[in-house]
C-alpha cells in the first residue's frame, strides 16, 4: 500500500474510547457516482482504494468503478485482495501439499523454505471426511468418528504438521461443523480489524474459499466466493485475485413466504429463476423491502447456492437483521456496534426503499413460492411437489426395458412408472422380507451446509417427526436415514426443543458434524439392498437437504437424486417412494388404522417460530469456546518438527506432487500444439464431479487397482476426496466418474475412451498414459457449461497430469476455467461451432498455433485433420481473460509464477 496515494482518502470513526482508521469512499472525487453502485461493488471499490499502490491498483481502476454505472458492465481488469482464505479438508489437503512441495522447490532452486508461508489469514475446517457408515442407532456418531480418525490418520497428521509449521494457518479439527457454518457463526466478522503502524484499520471482511459454497457468507454482508485451490494458494501467498469488474444482477424480493413454505422452497425457486436469467460469472445482489422479513439463516440458504445458479456470489447488504444474527451468534457488543457504525459511514447499510443501479434486475414476490424439490440430477431443475412422481417417471434413467435407449420424456411419467411396476426385487433385512421397487427412496439425509444452518427448517423437520411419531408412522425399512448438522449448536437447540428424540425414533440419529451425503460420503447401503438394486437394475432415489445432486455423486447405485427441505426429507423417509404424490396420497397408515397425509403432520409457522425462539447466544458461546482445540484423539496426533515435510514413499494418502520437481528458475517458451489426439468428447453440463469425482472408489477402476497394488484393502479405500493429497490416485480418478459419457464411444458410461490409431477401447487413464509414452499431446472437447459445480482443483490438475494441453468447449463455468489456466492448460472456446456441428468422431488430429503469442481473448485457428485425410480449420477464442492469467499461463501455472517471484 502506498501511504502517499491513499492518505488523503482516510477518515476516522470513533466509538466510545476507541478510534478506527478507514478508507472513505465519500472522499473520492467520484463519490457521487459511487453512491449509486450496488453494495457489493462498493466493497470491491474500498478494496481497491485500500490497496492503491500505483502498480497493481491505480486511480484508473477506481475511476472504472464509477464508469461502470454508464452501462452496468466493464472490461476493466482489477486486482482484488481478499483478507482471508477459507478451506475445507478435501480441497485444503492438496493446497497444503502444494505449499509443502513449494518449500522443497524453493530450497532446491536456492531459496529458503521458510519463504513459503501464507501471508493472509487461513482457516481450514475439517468437515468433508466423515462418512455415514453407521446410521439409525445411538452408536452411529461415535462409530463414524472412530472410523473417520482411523481412515484419515495420515491426512490429519499432515494437517497438524501444517498447523504447526506455517504462519497464519489455523485448523478447525474434525467433529466441529461444516466450514461455511463455522464461517457464518464464528469466523466471519462483517467488518475486519487489523493493525497497521500502531493504528487499528477497519474495512469490509472479504475472503475467498476453496469450496464453491463459500458464498454462504454473503448473507452477512461479507464479500467472498469460491476459487480453485490453486488460486486460493496464490491469494494466501500475496497474489491478488485477478478479475474483470463484474456485471451485477439485482434480485428484488418482496412479500413474505406463505404458511407451509420453507427457505428451501424459496432457494430452489431463486436458483431456477437465476439459471434461466443467465448469471454465470456475474454478481447477484439481493435488495427490496422483502429483506426486512427474511431471517439471516434464510439469506444464508440463498447465498449458499450461488454456484447452483451460476453466479460468482449472491450478496446481501448489512442491515438490522445482520446485527441481530451477529448478536445471537456470540459476537461482542463492541463488534456489533462497529459493524453498524462503519456500514452506515461507508454507505454499505441497507435502507428501506434502496434501489441501486444494476446491470439488470428480476424480482420475486415470496408469497408466490410453492413447495418444491429439485431433481433428478441438477439443482436448477425445480419440480413442484405435486409433480414429482410425473417428473420421476419421465426421467431418462427409467427404461421400459433394457434395450430401449430413448428417453421417456414426453411419453407420460405415470405411464412409464406403471410400465416398471412389475420390476421389483425381494430382499431380507433383519429377518423380514420386503419388496424394493423402482422409485424407492433408499437414502434420506438431512445434510450439507445449505439447510443445516437454518433453525427454521431444522425445527420444522423435528416438529414433523414429532407429529408423525405420535400418529404412529415409521420410516420405510429400506431407507438409510441420517442427520448431519452444520454445527454442534444444531443438536443443542433440537435437544432443548425436545425434538431430537422424535427424529431418532424415525431413524434420524446424529451421524456426524460434516457434509456427509451431500459430498458423496453417504456410505454403503445395507448389502441386501445394494444387491437387489444391482440385480434388477432398479432406479432408486436419494432425497437430501443438500445443494448438489449430480449424477454419480450421492451413491454409485442411486441414479435419481432430489434436493428437498429437511421436513420433506423426513416425509419421503416415511413414504419410502418418489412415486407417492405427497400432496394427495398418504404417507402411511397411523396407529388408528387411518391414512396419514403430509398436511396432517406439517407444522404451523407459529409452532416453528416458537421453537426457533429457543435458539440462544449461550449455545454459540459454549460450542465455539475452544473451536481450535479438538478432542483428545486430535490432540494426541504427533508430528515432526521440521520446516519441510518428510514425504513417505509408501503413503497412500500424501505424496510429493510432480508439479515443481523439474521446474527451472526461468519459464520455457510456450510451444504450439501439433498433431494432438482427442482424449474425450464431452457433452453439455459436464461437472467437476464428472471430471474429478469425490465419491467412492470402485475396485475395478484405475484408482482402485492402484490402491490394491499398494496393499490397501477395498474396505479401506475411503473416498476420492479424502485422497486428494495423492496425485497417483487423483490422476487415475480424472474423468473416471461412473456416469460420464464420452461421445467417442456409443452407449458407454464411465471413464472410457478410444485410443488412436489403434482403435482400442481403454480407460481414459490407460489411454492417456499410452499417449504419453508415444509423445502425443492431448485435447479435450466439450459442450456448454464445462466445469460446472464444485471448485475442484484436481479437475484441472488431473487434466494436466493426463497430458491434456488444451480444452475446447462451447462455454465454461468460472472457477474451472480459472483452474485450467492456473495449471498451464489453455481453455479455448468455440466460435459458432461445436463438436456436433463439426462432426467430430474422435479419430481426428488437432493442431493449434499462436500459443506463444497470446493476448487475452485472442482468436486462434485450430486445424482438424480427419482419419480420412480431410482437413478443416475453425476459429476459437482464447479464454485467458486477463493479463495476470496470461502471465500465469506463460509460467506454466500460477504457483510456478509465485515461486519464481519469491526467488527473484
N, C-alpha and C positions, 0 to 999 in steps of 0.2 A: 504494500500500500504506500502511496506517495502522500506524505503529510502536506506537501506544498499544494498538491492538486485538490485535496479533499477538505482541508482545514476550514475553508470558507463555507462549507456546507454542513457543518456540525452545529448541534444545539444541545441544550442541557434540559433534562427532565428531573425535577426534584419531587421526591415523595418522602414526607416526614423528614428524617435527619439525613437521608441518602440522596446523592445526586448521581445521575447517569448521563453519559455522553451518547448521543445517537446522531446518525447521518440523516438529515432532514430533507425530505423531498420538496417541502414547501420553499426551500431556499434555492432550488434550481431555477434557472431562467425560464424553463418550460413548465413551471409548476401549475399554471392554469390548465394547460392541456393535459398534464399528467393526472390531474384530479379526476378526469373523466375515464381513466383507464380502469379495466377490471382489476379487482383487488389482487388477483394472482400476478398480474403484470406489474403492479406496484411493488410486490415483494421482489420480483426479478430486478426492477429498477433500483431498489435500495441495495441489492446485492452488487449491482454494477457500480453504484456510487461509492459504496464502502471499499470496493477493490479497485477503484480508479487509479491506474498507475501509468497511464500514457503509453502502455505497451500492449498488454493482453486486454486491458479495458481502456477505452478512450472516451472523450467527451462526445464524439460522434455516435458511439454506442448508445449513450443516454439520449441524445437527440433523436436517434432512431426509434426509441420507445415512444416519444411524443409523436413522431411522424406516423407511427403505426395507426393512429386514430383516423388518418385520412382514408385508409382502405381496409382496416381491420386485418392487415397482413403485412409481412415484411420479409425481404430476402436477406436481411442482415444477420450475419453470424455473430453470436455473442459468447462470452466465456462465463459460465455460471459456476460459482464456487460454493458448494454446499458445506455447511458447518460440520456435519457428521455423516457417518455411514452406518447403516443397519444391515445385519446379516442374519440369515438362518444357517443351520449347520450343513444342510445339503449343498448350498452354494458357498457357504463360508469356508468349509474344509478345503476345497480346491483353491480358494483365494489365499488361504494361509499357506497351503502347499506352494503356490506360486511365489509368495513372499519369501518362503524358506529357500526355494530354488534361486530366486533373485539374489539372495545373500551369497549363495555359492558362486553365482555368475560374477557378481561384483568383486568378490575376493579373487576369483580366477583371473579376472581382467585387470587386477592391480589395485582395486579399491578396498575399502574397509567394509566388512559385512554389516557392521552396525549402522552404516549409512541407510540401510533399508529398514525403515520404520514408518508406521502411519503418522502423518502429520495432522490429520483430522481425528476427532473422537470416533472410535469404532466400537460398536456393541454387537456381539454375536450371541444370539439366543438359540439354544439347542432345543428345537421343537419338532424337527422333521423325522426323527429316528424311531420313536416309539411306534410299535405295530400292534394291531389288535389280534394277538394270538389267543388270549383268553378273553371270554366275554360272558355276560349274563350270570355272573357269580360275584360274591363278596370278595373273592380272591383275585378277581380279574386285574385290578390295578397293580397289586403287589407282584403278581406273576409277570405282567407285561413289563414292569420296571426292571425286574430281575433279568428278564431276557434281553431287554434293551442294553443294560450295563454289560452283560456277558458278550453280546454280539459286537458291541461298539467300543470295547476297551481300548483297542489300538487308536481309534479315531479320537476318543476322549483324552487319552494320554497326550496325543499330538496337540489337541486344542489347549490342554493345560500347559504344555511347553510354550505354545504361542502366547498364552496369557501371561506367563512368567517372563518371556523373552522380549516381546515387542512393547514399545511405549504406546500409550494412548489406545490400548486394546483391552476391552473387558469382555468376559464371558458370563452369560446367564446360564447356570447349569440346567441339566435335564429335569423334567418334572415340575417346571415353574409355570409355563404357559406358552402360548403362541407369540412369536416375535412381534406381530402387529398389535396384539393386545397389550403386551408388556410396554410397547412403544406408546400406545394410546393412554394407558393407565399410569405410566410411571416415567418413561424416558423423555417423552415429548414435553417441551416447556412453553410452546407458542411464542414466547419472547425469550431469546437467549442472552445470557450474560457472559462476558469474557473480559479478562484483564488485559489492558494494553498500556504499557508505560505507567503503571500505577493507577490508571483510570478504569472504572467499570464502564465498558461499552455495551450497549444493548442493541439488539437487532432482531428481525424475524428469525425464528427457528427454521432451519432448512436442512434437508437431507436427501441422500439417495440410498437405495437399498438393493440388495441382491435378490430380492423377491418381488415379483410383479405387483403384489398386493401391498407394497409399501405405501401406496396411495391411500390406504385406510386413514393415515394420519392427517390427510387433508381435511378431515372432519373437524380438527382442532384449529383450523386456520394455519396449519403448517404446510408449506410447500415442499413436496417430496414425491418421488416416483421411483419405479423400479428401473434398474440398469443391469446390464450383464456384469458378472463377476469381474470381468476384465476391466470394464470401465470404472467399476467401483474401486478396484485396486489402484487405478490411476488417480482417482479422486482422493483416496487415502494418502497417496504419495505426493499430493500437492498439485496435481494436474487439474485444470478446470474441465468441467463438462462442456464440451463444445456443442452448441445447438443454434438453430435458427430461431429468431423471435417467433413464437408460435401464434397461430390463429387461436382465438378464444371463442368458444360457443357458449352463449348464455342459456341456461336451462331454468326457466321460471316455474316455481312451484307455488300453487295457490290451493286454498281449501284445506280439508282435513281428511284423513283416512276414515272410511266408514266402519261401523261395527263389524267385527269378524275379519277385517282385512289387516294383514301384518306388514311389517317393514320388508319382509322377503318378497311379498307380492308387489310392493312398491318398487323395489330394486330390479326385479325381473322385468317389470314394465319399462322402467327407465333404460335398462340395458337394451331391450328390443327397439325402443324409440331412437336411441342414440346410434345403434348399429345401422338402422335404416337411414338415419340422417347422414352418417359418414363422418366420423370424428377421429379417424386414425391419425396419430401424430399431432393432434390438437389438444389444447387445454379445454376442459369443460368447467364452467364456474356456475354454481347454483345461486339463484337470487330469488327475490319475490317474498311477499308477506306471508306466504305459507311456511317459510322457515321458522317463524315465531312459534308454531305449534309442532315443529319437528324435533324430537329429542336428539341429543347428540349421538346416542347409540344408533338411532335410525340413520343419521347422517353418515356415521361410520360404515354402516352396511352399504350405503350407496357409493361412498368414496372407495371402499374396498374393491368394488367390482369395476373400477375404471378400465383395467385390462380387458374385461369381458365386453365393454362397449367400445374398446379400441383406443380410448383417449390416453394421453400421457398422464393426466391427473384429473380428478373430479373434486374441485376446490370449494370449500365452504368458508365464507368470511367469519371473522370473530364477532360475536355478539353476546347478549346476556346468557344464552344457553351454553356458550363456551365457558364462561366464568362459572356457571353452576356446576358443570361437569368437572372442571379443574378443582373446584372446592370439594365436590363429592369424593374425588379420587385421591384426596390427601395432599394436593399441592399446598404450599404455605400461603397464608393470608397475604404476605408481602408479594409473593409471586403473582397471585391473582390480581392484586391491585396494580401491579406493574403491567400486566397484560392489558388491563382496561385502559390505563393512562396512556401507554405507548401506542396502542392500536388507534385510539382517538386522536392523539397528536400527529400520527403518521398518515392518517386518512385510510386506515385499514379496517375501521369499525363499520359494521353493517347497520345502517339506519333504515327505519321503515320507509318504504317507497323508493329506495335506491334503484336507479336504472343506469348502470354504467354502459359505456359503449362496448359492443361486442362485434365480432366478425359476423355472427349470425345468431339467431335465437330460436328456441322452441319452448313450448310450455305444456304443463300438465296440471289439471285440476285433480288433486289427490282423492277427491271424493268419487272419481270415476274409476279408480283402480279396482280390478276384480281379483278374486282368489285364483292363483295360478301356480304352475310348475314350469320348469324349462327342461326340454329333452327332445329326443332321447340321447343326443350326443354333442349338443352345442349349447352353451349358456345363453345365447341370444335367441334361442328358439322357444319363445314363451308359449305356453299352452294353457288355456283356461281349464280350471279344474274339471268341469263337466265334459270336456272334450278329450281328456287323457286317454280313455280306452280306445277312442276312434283313432287318435294320432298314433298310439302304440300299435294298433292294428295296421296302420299304413306304413310302419317302419320298414325300411329296405331290408332289415335283418330278418324279417319274417318271410319265409318262403313256404308256399303251399306244399312243395315237395323239393327234394334235394337237387333236382335237375333244373328247376326254374331259376333263371338268373335275373329276371326283370323285377324291378321294384314294384311293390303293390300299390304305390301311391296313386290315388285316383280311382281305385277299384273298390273302395269302401272298406274302411277299417274293420267294422264289425263282421263283415263277410269273411275277411282274411282271418280274423280271430276264430270265427266259428269253424273255418276250414282246418284250424290247427288243434281244435279241442280234443281230437282223438289222440293227439300226440301227448302222452303223459307217461311218467316214469314212477314206478313204485319204489319206495326205499324204506329202510327201517332206521329209526332213531330212538334210542333209549327203549328198545324192545317193542316199539309201536310202529305199525305200518302206516305210511302216508302216500299220497299221490302228488307228484310235482308236475305242474303244467306250464305251458308257455305263459309268460306274463307273471309268473310267480315272483314276488319280492323276496329275494334271498339276503339282501343287506338293507338295513335301515339304520342310518348313522346320523346322530346329532354331532356334527364335526365341523371343523375348519374355523378360520378367523372370521368369516363373513358374518355368521349369526351367533356364534358362541361368545360374542362380545356384547350381546344385546339382551338386557334383562327382560324386556317385554316379551320377546318370542320364547325365551327360555322358561320364564314363569308360565307363559301360555302352554308350553309343552307339559310342564309339571301339573298344571291345573287340568288339562285334558286327560293326562294319565290318571289323575285322582278320580275324575268323573267316570272314566272308563273302568277303572278297577272297582269302583263302588257299584257299577252296573253289572259287574261280573265278567267283563271281557278280558281276554288274554291275547298275547301276540300269537300269530301263526307259528307253528313249531319249526318251520323251515327258515324263519327269518333270523339272521345274525344281527342282533341289536347292540348298539354301543352309544356311550356318552363320553365325548372327549372335549371338555370345556376349554375355552381360550385362556382362562386363568383360574387360580385357586379361589378367587373371590366368588366365582360362579357356584361352586359347591357350598360355600359358606351361606350364600343367600338362598339357595334351594333347600338347604337343611333348615335354615331359620324359618322359612315359609312352610316347613313341614311337607314339602313336595318330593324330596329325594326318595323317600320310601315307596311312593307310588310309581315313580319312574323305574325303580328297581324291580317292583313286582311285575312290570311289563318287560323286564329284561334289559332295561337301560341303566346298567351299572356303570360306574366310572371305570374307564379302561386306560386313561392316561390324560395328561395335560399336553396335548400336541395336535398336529394336523391330522394324523391317522388316515382315515379313509379318503379324505379329500385329496391327499397327495399320493394315493395309491397304496398306503400302508394298511389296507383292510384286513390283511392276514388271510389264512386259508379258511375256506368254508369247511364245515364238517364233511369228512370223507364220503359218507353215503350220498350227500347232496351233490358234491363235485362229480362223483361217478355217474349219478343219474343225469346230470346236465350233459356231460361228455357223451355218454352212451346214446342219448336220444337227440343230441344237438339242440337242446332246448334254448329258447331265447328268454332268459330270465332277467330280472331287473334289480337295480340298486336305487334306493331313494336316500338322498343325503342333503344335509343343510349346508352344502359347500358352495364353491364358486366355479368348479371345473368338473365337467362330465364328459371329457373327450374319450374317443374310442380307446379301449385297452388300458385306460388309466386306473379305473377303480379296482377291477379284478379281471384276470385273464379269461374267466369263464362267464363274465357278466357283460352281455352285449348292449344292454339298454340301461342308461343311467339318467336319473332325474334329480334336478335340484328343487328343493322344497323348503318351506319354513319348518322349524323344529316341531311345532304341533302337527303339521301334516306328515312329517317323518313318523311320528308316533301313530298317527291314524293309518298310514299304509302298513305299518308293522302289524296292526290289528287286522286289517283287511287281507293282507298277505298276497295281494294281486293287483297288477295295473289294469286288469280288465273290469275292475269294480268302479262304477261311477259313484264317487263319494258324495255327490250332491243329491243322488236319488236312491241309491241302493244301500242296504245296511252294512255296517262294519262287521257285524256278527250278531249272535243271539245272547241276550242278557241272562242272568241267573233266574229271572222270572219267566224265561221261555219266549220273551218277546224280542223282535228285532230292535237293534240299537243303531241309530243313524248318527252321522257326524254332527248334525245340528243339535242332537240331544246332549252331547258332551262338550261342545265348543264353549270355551269360557267367554264371559262378557268382558267388554273393555273395562268396566268398573272393577271386576274381580282382578283383572290383570294389573290395573293401576294400583290397587290396594296392595297387591303382592310386591310390586316394584318399589313401593314406598319403604319396604323393609331393608332395601339396599342402603348401607350407610358408610360413612367415612372411616369408621374404625376398622371395617373389614379390609380396606385397602392399606391402611397403616399396618395392620397385622401381617398381611401376606407379602408386603414389599419391604418390611423392616430389614431383612437380610437376604435380599434378592440375589446377590452375587456369591453367597456362601455355599449353597448346595448341601446335600445330605452327607452323611459320614462316608458313603462309598465314593462320592466325588472328591471329598477332601483327602481320602486315603490314596488317591492316584499319585504315584511317584513319577517325577520327570527329571531328566538330566539337565543340569545347569550348564548350558553351552549357548554361544551366540549363533551357531549354525546347527541345523538338525542332523542327527545321526541316522541316516537312512538305513533301513533294514531290507536286505535283498529278498528275504523270504516273506515279507509282509504282503498280505493280500488286500490291505486297505490303503496303505500310504506308500507311494512310490515316487522316486525322483523323476519329474516330468522332463521330456526331452526338449522343451521349447527353447532353452537358453544354452544348452550344453555345447553347441558348436558356433554360437554367435560371435562375431568379431566386434571390435570397437567401432568400426565404421560400417554402415549398411552397404550391401551389394546393390548394383542397379537392378531394377525390376525387369525381368525378362518377359517377352511376349509368350503367349500360349500357342504352341504349334502342334497340330495333329493330336489333339486331346480326344479321349473317349468319353462317352456318356456313362456315368455310374448309375444314374437313375433319372427317370422322367416322372415327376410328381404332378398331381392334380391341384385343385384349389384347397385352401384352408389346411395345408399341411402344418401341423403344430410342432412346437418344440417337444411335445410328448411323443410325436411320431419320430422326430429326428433323434432325440436323446431321451429314451424312456426312463421314468423314475420309479416304476413299479417293480414287480417281481422278476427274477432272472430265471428263464427256462433252462432246464438241464441240457437240452439238445441245442441250445443257442451257442454261438461262438464264445460269448462271455461265460456261459455255464460250463462249456468244455474246458475253457482256460482255468476256471476255478477248480474244477475237478483234477486238472493236471497238477495243481498245487497241493492236492490232498484235501481240499475243502469239501466237506460233505454237503449234499443238497440241502439238508435242514439248516445249514449254517450259511447259505448263500447270502442271506439278508436281501437288500434291495439295491437297484442301480444307484439310487440317490445316496445310500449310505457308503457306496464305494467310489464316490466321485474323486477321492484322493488317489485313485489308482488309474492311470491313463490306459493301462493294458485292458482293464475291464471296460472302461468307457468308450474307447475307440471300437471295441468289439460290439458294444451296445448301440453305436450310432447307426441310425436307420434300421434298427432291429425290432421295432415295435410290431407286435403280433397282428395289428390291424392296418399297417401301412400297405399301400398298393403302388407298386412300381409299374408304370404303364408300358415298360419294355416287355412285360410278361402278361399273358392273358389269364384272368381268373386265379391269380395267386395272391394270397395275403401273407404279409410278413416280409422281413428284410432280405429279399432275394433279388438277383439281377441276372443279366446275361453277359458273359464275357465275350469280347470280340478280339480277334477274328474267329476264335474257336467256336463260338455259338453255345458254349456250355453254360448251363444254369448253375449258379453258385450263390452262396450267401454274399451279401454286399461286402462284408469284411474280407472274405476269402478272395473275392474278385479284385478288391482294391489292393490287397497285398500282392496278387499276381501282377497287376498293372505296375505296381511299384518296382517289382523285380524286373519288369520289362522296360522300365524307364518311361512309362507313358503317363502324362498328366491327365487329370480328370475334371469333368464339368458336371454339375447337376442342373437340370432344367425343371422348372416348377410353374404352377399357375398363380392364381391370385392369393393374397394374404399369406405369403410364405413366412413361416416362423411365428405364427400366432401362438399366444399362450405364455407360459412361464418364462422368466428371464434366465434361461439356462445357458451358461457359458459353454457347457460341454456340447451343446448343439453346434457351436462354432468350432470349438477345439477338436471335437471328434471329426468334423468335416475336414479340417486341415490335416489331421494325422492320417486320414484315409487317402490323402493325396489330391484332394479337390482344390483347385486353384481359383475357380470362378463358379458362381451360381447365377443362372439367368432365369428370372422369374417375371411374372406379369406385375406383381406388386409385393411389397414386404411389410411385415409388422416392424415397428420402430426398433425395438431392443435387439432383435435378431440381426437386422441389417447392421446395426452398430457393432454387434459382437463379431460378425464376419470380418469387418474391417479391422477390428481390434486384434484379430488373429492373422491378418495378412491375406484373407480371402476376399476377392473383389466381387461385390454384388452388382450385377447388371440387370437392367430392366428392359423387357421387350418394348418396342415402339410400334404398336399396331399389330404385332404378330403374336403367335402362341405356338406351343408345341403341336397343338392340333392343326392349326392353320398351315403350319409348315410341313405337316405330315411326318414328323419325326418318328422313327421306329426304334432307334437305339443303336443302330449299327453305323451311325454317321461319325465322321471325324470333324472336330471343331477347332478352328484357329482364330485367335483374337490378337490383333496388332494394336500398338499405341499405348501399352500399359506403362511404359517408362516416360510417357509424355502426357500424363493425365492432368486434367483440371476438374474441379468439382462439377458434376453434372454433364461432363463431356459426352458427345455421341461417338460411338465406336462402330466399326464394321466387323461383323462376325461372318467368317466363311464356313459354310457347312457342306461337306463332301459326303454324298451318299455312297452306299456299298455298290450301287450300280454305276458309279463313276460320274454322276451328275453333281454339279456344284451350284450353290446359290449363296448370295450374300444378303445379309439383313443388317439393319441398324438397331443398336441397343443404346440405352443411356446408362452411363456410369452412375451408380447411386452412392458414390462417395460425395457427400453433400457439402462438406465444409473444408476449409484449408487445413484445419487441425486433423481431420480424418485422413486427408491425403498425406500429411506428414507421417501419421501412424502407419498407414499402408506402406509407404516407401521404406520405413524402417523394419518392415516385416511383422509389425504389431505394436500395440500401444505400450506394452511392458518393455519391449526391446528399446523403444524410444526413451522411456523413463530411465532404464539402466544406463543408456549412453549419456543422458543428461547428467546423471549422478557422477559418472566417470569424468565428464568434462569439467 
